[in-house]
Amino acid sequence: MVNKSKNKIVNKVLNDKYTDSTFESIKHLDDYGNEYWYAREL
């Protein structure tokens, strides 16, 4: 039971890190430092 809970937490952390890094990799910055994303890349 404890291992299942631990695995869920580990999977959530890994998934969040992957999602964050993917999202950051398609982020663009304008000349003023504002972040934006192209809809086609999302």
Buried (B, 14 or more C-beta within 10 A) or exposed (E): EEEEEEEEEEEEEEEEEEEEEEEEEEEEEEEEEEEEEEEEEE
